[in-house]
Amino acid sequence: MDDSPSAAASCPRRPSAYPDPAGGFSVGTAKAEHGRAAGFERIDPSTESLRDGVNRLTDSKGIDGVLDSVGGSLTGAALGALAVDGTLISIGYTASPQAEIGVTDLVWKNAHVHGFRFALFTPGRINAANTHPLDLAARKEISPLVDRVFPLDQATLTQRHLAESSPFGRW
């Protein structure tokens, strides 16, 4: 099992506003319980591996795509959880800039791995991409989960909370 500080996944129990299930990674049992309360099926790394959890939730089919902002050993675990012809897109490396993967997962699954750099997009294109989810939120078809709100005079504490507490909803 992956004991890294970023290893639990979520899939909604109810239909998503998007064609693919929402996915994310978080820390341990408390976050898994928080996710379940919010309507997500969670993979808790204290009880199962990412691959085993994804297999449980997908009837062993795997997932079609992963957005990996963590890197390190989690990249290999996510690659192993892909379905045949699945795609892993690396968008960051908060745990480590070095990825650890099993080549057999890459070959046997005919997996596709891509890098993605947000700086390639213009502000206009980013705004256009945000229009749909913001419209869904305005119509209350989706709603963001807020971990915690800080008063402005405690703004410096927000960075500590992000770095040390790994809030719910953060990878």
Disulfide bonds with the S-S distance in Angstrom:
none
